[in-house]
Amino acid sequence: MVFVAVLLGVQVLTLGTQKHQDDNKERVKAATSPDTSAHEAYYVGFFHPFANAGGGGERVLWTMIKAIQDKYPFVVSVIYSGDKVKREQLLQNVKAKFGLEINAQTVYVVELQRRWWVEHKFARLTLLMQSIGSVWLAMEAINGFCPDVFVDTVGYALTYPLVQAVSSRIPVVSYTHYPTISSDMRTLVASREAGVNNDATVAGSAMLTTLKSAYYAAFARIYAFSGSFASTIMTNSSWTHGHIVKLFGKPNMTRVVYPPCDTARLVEFPLQSRNPVIMSLAQFRPEKNHSLQIEAFAQLLRDHPDFAAPVGWKKPSSEDLLEGKAAAVEYPALVMLGGARNIEDEA
């Protein structure tokens, strides 16, 4: 009886009244125009709080939506986003960033107000707090519109039991770029090595290391249990696939779907007359570990002093090179390109 009461409480808190959900559906219907000539409208919810960002995860999201639009014109893609950007502007940004033409008539955006919970850097227990926050955010999303299928394209596994608690008839589709917890992270803590997910204070204390190891072990169990509620699971690489299969325990339902890459544009770049530039393309956030790239490049210059530009050297201008006033001497350079999700990442 207690379980049933809790389940009903979750459903009421998440969905609201039937009239509330009916009003939501009418609102979505009024704003979209799917092709229902061969099939009635079908609503797929994409849980992606950072839909307006320009990273690889967003390319996966929008390429997925584009593929659905091309093959299933009766499907309406409902985007749960915390960017507070209107649909038209959002799709313009998608075209500018990824070159994808998205049909606005089968896209609806549910604006989320609680995104703070998944982006805030908590002083302690960050994995747990952000994961709990993702459940709170998913409740807001489903309250805004209850879909026929729930697609998580970020990796918030703790939201899956919530969706199934709301309705067991809503399949959960999971696309994971990087597991929230992995054996590598647990090994890093156990070895008492400082890193992005293990600050020097913890690494320097045997007692804190023991406590954090226990915390990670408990969280891994929660994460694995939550992931088992997914109906279809996709991962972006064989590395992630191995970890997710081990955690979620569904090898037959887990497939590697590599992130899309615009090879049509890449093959147009000439191979001749290239400069010795190492280009790193990634969002600027701690887990990308840009500092390690800088250290590696510095080591390259130490190992090969002839690669290092002389002190005070300035790259000749294009005009000087064309007029023969300067020689085309190029020294290796490390160029980092990317965006930032929020103010914390920009800092």
VOFIGU-821526 format. One record per residue (C-alpha): residue number from 1; x, y, z. Coordinates in steps of 0.25 Angstrom, whole numbers. Layout:
REM VOFIGU-821526
+------+-------+-------+-------+
| resi |     X |     Y |     Z |
+------+-------+-------+-------+
|  NUM |     X |     Y |     Z |
...
+------+-------+-------+-------+
//
This chain:
REM VOFIGU-821526
+------+-------+-------+-------+
| resi |     X |     Y |     Z |
+------+-------+-------+-------+
|    1 |     0 |     0 |     0 |
|    2 |    11 |     9 |     3 |
|    3 |    18 |     7 |   -10 |
|    4 |     5 |     9 |   -18 |
|    5 |     3 |    22 |   -10 |
|    6 |    17 |    27 |   -13 |
|    7 |    15 |    23 |   -28 |
|    8 |     2 |    31 |   -28 |
|    9 |     8 |    43 |   -21 |
|   10 |    19 |    43 |   -32 |
|   11 |     9 |    43 |   -43 |
|   12 |     1 |    54 |   -38 |
|   13 |    13 |    63 |   -34 |
|   14 |    19 |    60 |   -48 |
|   15 |     7 |    60 |   -57 |
|   16 |    -2 |    70 |   -50 |
|   17 |   -17 |    68 |   -53 |
|   18 |   -23 |    62 |   -66 |
|   19 |   -28 |    75 |   -70 |
|   20 |   -14 |    81 |   -69 |
|   21 |    -8 |    70 |   -78 |
|   22 |   -20 |    72 |   -88 |
|   23 |   -17 |    87 |   -88 |
|   24 |    -2 |    84 |   -91 |
|   25 |    -6 |    75 |  -102 |
|   26 |   -15 |    85 |  -109 |
|   27 |    -4 |    96 |  -108 |
|   28 |     6 |    87 |  -115 |
|   29 |    -5 |    83 |  -125 |
|   30 |    -8 |    97 |  -128 |
|   31 |     7 |   101 |  -130 |
|   32 |    11 |    89 |  -139 |
|   33 |     6 |    83 |  -152 |
|   34 |    11 |    69 |  -154 |
|   35 |     7 |    61 |  -166 |
|   36 |    -4 |    52 |  -161 |
|   37 |    -9 |    47 |  -175 |
|   38 |    -3 |    33 |  -173 |
|   39 |    -2 |    32 |  -158 |
|   40 |    -7 |    40 |  -146 |
|   41 |     2 |    50 |  -139 |
|   42 |    12 |    44 |  -129 |
|   43 |    20 |    52 |  -119 |
|   44 |    35 |    49 |  -115 |
|   45 |    41 |    57 |  -104 |
|   46 |    55 |    60 |  -104 |
|   47 |    61 |    63 |   -90 |
|   48 |    73 |    72 |   -94 |
|   49 |    74 |    84 |   -84 |
|   50 |    85 |    90 |   -92 |
|   51 |    79 |    89 |  -106 |
|   52 |    84 |   102 |  -111 |
|   53 |    99 |    99 |  -108 |
|   54 |   108 |    96 |  -119 |
|   55 |   115 |    83 |  -115 |
|   56 |   116 |    69 |  -120 |
|   57 |   104 |    65 |  -111 |
|   58 |    95 |    76 |  -118 |
|   59 |    99 |    71 |  -132 |
|   60 |    95 |    57 |  -128 |
|   61 |    81 |    63 |  -123 |
|   62 |    78 |    71 |  -135 |
|   63 |    83 |    61 |  -145 |
|   64 |    74 |    51 |  -138 |
|   65 |    62 |    60 |  -140 |
|   66 |    66 |    63 |  -154 |
|   67 |    66 |    48 |  -157 |
|   68 |    52 |    46 |  -151 |
|   69 |    46 |    58 |  -158 |
|   70 |    51 |    52 |  -172 |
|   71 |    46 |    38 |  -169 |
|   72 |    34 |    40 |  -160 |
|   73 |    27 |    53 |  -163 |
|   74 |    16 |    50 |  -154 |
|   75 |    25 |    51 |  -141 |
|   76 |    26 |    64 |  -133 |
|   77 |    39 |    66 |  -126 |
|   78 |    37 |    72 |  -113 |
|   79 |    50 |    78 |  -107 |
|   80 |    51 |    80 |   -92 |
|   81 |    61 |    91 |   -92 |
|   82 |    66 |   101 |   -81 |
|   83 |    72 |   111 |   -90 |
|   84 |    60 |   120 |   -91 |
|   85 |    61 |   122 |  -106 |
|   86 |    49 |   122 |  -115 |
|   87 |    47 |   111 |  -125 |
|   88 |    50 |   120 |  -137 |
|   89 |    63 |   126 |  -131 |
|   90 |    67 |   112 |  -126 |
|   91 |    66 |   106 |  -140 |
|   92 |    73 |   118 |  -147 |
|   93 |    85 |   115 |  -137 |
|   94 |    84 |   100 |  -141 |
|   95 |    85 |   104 |  -156 |
|   96 |    97 |   113 |  -153 |
|   97 |   105 |   104 |  -144 |
|   98 |   102 |    90 |  -151 |
|   99 |    97 |    93 |  -165 |
|  100 |    84 |    86 |  -162 |
|  101 |    70 |    90 |  -167 |
|  102 |    60 |    87 |  -157 |
|  103 |    45 |    88 |  -160 |
|  104 |    39 |    96 |  -149 |
|  105 |    25 |    91 |  -152 |
|  106 |    29 |    78 |  -144 |
|  107 |    37 |    84 |  -133 |
|  108 |    32 |    89 |  -120 |
|  109 |    40 |    95 |  -108 |
|  110 |    36 |    93 |   -94 |
|  111 |    44 |   103 |   -86 |
|  112 |    50 |    98 |   -73 |
|  113 |    53 |   107 |   -61 |
|  114 |    60 |    98 |   -52 |
|  115 |    73 |    95 |   -60 |
|  116 |    81 |   101 |   -49 |
|  117 |    80 |    88 |   -42 |
|  118 |    88 |    80 |   -53 |
|  119 |    99 |    91 |   -56 |
|  120 |   102 |    96 |   -42 |
|  121 |   116 |    92 |   -36 |
|  122 |   112 |    87 |   -23 |
|  123 |   123 |    87 |   -12 |
|  124 |   121 |    73 |    -9 |
|  125 |   114 |    60 |   -14 |
|  126 |   113 |    67 |   -28 |
|  127 |   109 |    54 |   -36 |
|  128 |    98 |    51 |   -26 |
|  129 |    93 |    65 |   -25 |
|  130 |    93 |    68 |   -40 |
|  131 |    86 |    54 |   -42 |
|  132 |    75 |    57 |   -32 |
|  133 |    74 |    71 |   -39 |
|  134 |    72 |    64 |   -52 |
|  135 |    60 |    56 |   -46 |
|  136 |    54 |    69 |   -41 |
|  137 |    56 |    75 |   -55 |
|  138 |    50 |    64 |   -62 |
|  139 |    38 |    65 |   -53 |
|  140 |    37 |    79 |   -58 |
|  141 |    38 |    75 |   -73 |
|  142 |    28 |    64 |   -72 |
|  143 |    18 |    73 |   -65 |
|  144 |    20 |    83 |   -77 |
|  145 |    17 |    72 |   -86 |
|  146 |    15 |    56 |   -85 |
|  147 |    21 |    50 |   -98 |
|  148 |    19 |    36 |  -104 |
|  149 |    34 |    33 |  -104 |
|  150 |    44 |    39 |   -95 |
|  151 |    58 |    41 |  -101 |
|  152 |    70 |    45 |   -92 |
|  153 |    81 |    50 |  -100 |
|  154 |    90 |    55 |   -89 |
|  155 |    91 |    43 |   -79 |
|  156 |    82 |    46 |   -68 |
|  157 |    80 |    32 |   -64 |
|  158 |    73 |    35 |   -51 |
|  159 |    61 |    41 |   -59 |
|  160 |    57 |    27 |   -65 |
|  161 |    50 |    21 |   -52 |
|  162 |    43 |    34 |   -51 |
|  163 |    37 |    33 |   -65 |
|  164 |    33 |    19 |   -63 |
|  165 |    27 |    22 |   -50 |
|  166 |    19 |    33 |   -57 |
|  167 |    14 |    23 |   -68 |
|  168 |    20 |     9 |   -71 |
|  169 |    15 |    11 |   -85 |
|  170 |    25 |    22 |   -88 |
|  171 |    38 |    15 |   -94 |
|  172 |    51 |    21 |   -90 |
|  173 |    62 |    23 |  -100 |
|  174 |    76 |    26 |   -95 |
|  175 |    87 |    32 |  -102 |
|  176 |   100 |    33 |   -94 |
|  177 |   112 |    41 |   -97 |
|  178 |   120 |    38 |   -85 |
|  179 |   115 |    30 |   -72 |
|  180 |   112 |    38 |   -60 |
|  181 |   121 |    28 |   -52 |
|  182 |   131 |    19 |   -57 |
|  183 |   141 |     9 |   -53 |
|  184 |   152 |    18 |   -57 |
|  185 |   147 |    29 |   -48 |
|  186 |   146 |    19 |   -36 |
|  187 |   160 |    14 |   -39 |
|  188 |   165 |    29 |   -39 |
|  189 |   160 |    31 |   -25 |
|  190 |   165 |    18 |   -20 |
|  191 |   179 |    21 |   -25 |
|  192 |   178 |    34 |   -18 |
|  193 |   181 |    42 |   -30 |
|  194 |   177 |    56 |   -31 |
|  195 |   168 |    60 |   -43 |
|  196 |   156 |    67 |   -49 |
|  197 |   147 |    58 |   -40 |
|  198 |   156 |    56 |   -29 |
|  199 |   162 |    68 |   -22 |
|  200 |   175 |    69 |   -15 |
|  201 |   169 |    69 |    -1 |
|  202 |   162 |    56 |    -3 |
|  203 |   174 |    50 |   -10 |
|  204 |   183 |    54 |     1 |
|  205 |   174 |    47 |    12 |
|  206 |   173 |    32 |    14 |
|  207 |   160 |    34 |    22 |
|  208 |   154 |    43 |    11 |
|  209 |   158 |    34 |     0 |
|  210 |   151 |    22 |     7 |
|  211 |   138 |    30 |     9 |
|  212 |   138 |    35 |    -5 |
|  213 |   141 |    21 |   -10 |
|  214 |   129 |    16 |    -2 |
|  215 |   120 |    28 |    -8 |
|  216 |   124 |    24 |   -22 |
|  217 |   121 |    10 |   -20 |
|  218 |   107 |    13 |   -15 |
|  219 |   105 |    23 |   -26 |
|  220 |   109 |    13 |   -36 |
|  221 |    98 |     4 |   -31 |
|  222 |    88 |    15 |   -32 |
|  223 |    92 |    18 |   -46 |
|  224 |    92 |     4 |   -51 |
|  225 |    78 |     2 |   -45 |
|  226 |    73 |    14 |   -51 |
|  227 |    79 |    11 |   -65 |
|  228 |    72 |    -3 |   -65 |
|  229 |    59 |     4 |   -67 |
|  230 |    63 |     8 |   -81 |
|  231 |    56 |     1 |   -93 |
|  232 |    67 |     5 |  -103 |
|  233 |    81 |     9 |  -100 |
|  234 |    91 |    16 |  -110 |
|  235 |   105 |    20 |  -107 |
|  236 |   115 |    29 |  -114 |
|  237 |   127 |    19 |  -114 |
|  238 |   132 |     5 |  -111 |
|  239 |   138 |    10 |   -98 |
|  240 |   125 |    16 |   -93 |
|  241 |   118 |     4 |   -98 |
|  242 |   126 |    -5 |   -90 |
|  243 |   124 |     3 |   -77 |
|  244 |   109 |     4 |   -80 |
|  245 |   107 |   -11 |   -83 |
|  246 |   114 |   -14 |   -70 |
|  247 |   106 |    -4 |   -62 |
|  248 |    92 |    -5 |   -68 |
|  249 |    93 |   -20 |   -71 |
|  250 |    86 |   -20 |   -84 |
|  251 |    96 |   -24 |   -95 |
|  252 |    85 |   -28 |  -105 |
|  253 |    78 |   -15 |  -104 |
|  254 |    91 |    -6 |  -105 |
|  255 |    97 |    -1 |  -118 |
|  256 |   108 |     8 |  -122 |
|  257 |   103 |    19 |  -130 |
|  258 |   115 |    28 |  -134 |
|  259 |   113 |    43 |  -133 |
|  260 |   110 |    50 |  -147 |
|  261 |   122 |    57 |  -154 |
|  262 |   120 |    66 |  -166 |
|  263 |   130 |    59 |  -175 |
|  264 |   124 |    65 |  -187 |
|  265 |   131 |    78 |  -183 |
|  266 |   143 |    72 |  -177 |
|  267 |   147 |    65 |  -190 |
|  268 |   147 |    79 |  -197 |
|  269 |   159 |    84 |  -189 |
|  270 |   172 |    83 |  -197 |
|  271 |   183 |    74 |  -192 |
|  272 |   194 |    83 |  -198 |
|  273 |   200 |    96 |  -193 |
|  274 |   195 |    93 |  -178 |
|  275 |   201 |   100 |  -166 |
|  276 |   207 |    92 |  -154 |
|  277 |   195 |    95 |  -146 |
|  278 |   189 |    85 |  -135 |
|  279 |   175 |    89 |  -134 |
|  280 |   167 |    84 |  -122 |
|  281 |   152 |    85 |  -124 |
|  282 |   144 |    83 |  -111 |
|  283 |   135 |    91 |  -101 |
|  284 |   143 |    98 |   -90 |
|  285 |   139 |    90 |   -77 |
|  286 |   147 |    83 |   -67 |
|  287 |   146 |    69 |   -71 |
|  288 |   152 |    72 |   -85 |
|  289 |   165 |    75 |   -78 |
|  290 |   170 |    86 |   -87 |
|  291 |   182 |    88 |   -77 |
|  292 |   187 |    74 |   -80 |
|  293 |   187 |    77 |   -95 |
|  294 |   196 |    90 |   -92 |
|  295 |   205 |    82 |   -84 |
|  296 |   207 |    71 |   -95 |
|  297 |   210 |    82 |  -105 |
|  298 |   220 |    89 |   -96 |
|  299 |   226 |    75 |   -94 |
|  300 |   227 |    74 |  -109 |
|  301 |   234 |    88 |  -110 |
|  302 |   244 |    83 |   -99 |
|  303 |   247 |    70 |  -106 |
|  304 |   249 |    78 |  -120 |
|  305 |   254 |    92 |  -117 |
|  306 |   255 |    95 |  -132 |
|  307 |   240 |    95 |  -132 |
|  308 |   239 |   106 |  -122 |
|  309 |   238 |   120 |  -128 |
|  310 |   249 |   130 |  -124 |
|  311 |   245 |   140 |  -112 |
|  312 |   239 |   152 |  -118 |
|  313 |   236 |   145 |  -132 |
|  314 |   223 |   150 |  -139 |
|  315 |   216 |   143 |  -150 |
|  316 |   218 |   151 |  -163 |
|  317 |   205 |   157 |  -169 |
|  318 |   199 |   152 |  -181 |
|  319 |   203 |   165 |  -188 |
|  320 |   218 |   164 |  -185 |
|  321 |   218 |   149 |  -190 |
|  322 |   211 |   153 |  -203 |
|  323 |   221 |   165 |  -205 |
|  324 |   233 |   156 |  -202 |
|  325 |   237 |   165 |  -190 |
|  326 |   237 |   153 |  -180 |
|  327 |   239 |   138 |  -182 |
|  328 |   228 |   128 |  -179 |
|  329 |   234 |   122 |  -166 |
|  330 |   223 |   114 |  -158 |
|  331 |   225 |   109 |  -145 |
|  332 |   216 |    98 |  -139 |
|  333 |   204 |   104 |  -131 |
|  334 |   193 |    99 |  -122 |
|  335 |   180 |   105 |  -125 |
|  336 |   168 |   102 |  -116 |
|  337 |   154 |   105 |  -121 |
|  338 |   140 |   103 |  -114 |
|  339 |   129 |   108 |  -107 |
|  340 |   125 |   109 |   -92 |
|  341 |   112 |   104 |   -86 |
|  342 |   111 |   114 |   -75 |
|  343 |   118 |   125 |   -67 |
|  344 |   125 |   115 |   -58 |
|  345 |   131 |   109 |   -71 |
|  346 |   135 |   122 |   -76 |
|  347 |   143 |   125 |   -64 |
+------+-------+-------+-------+
//
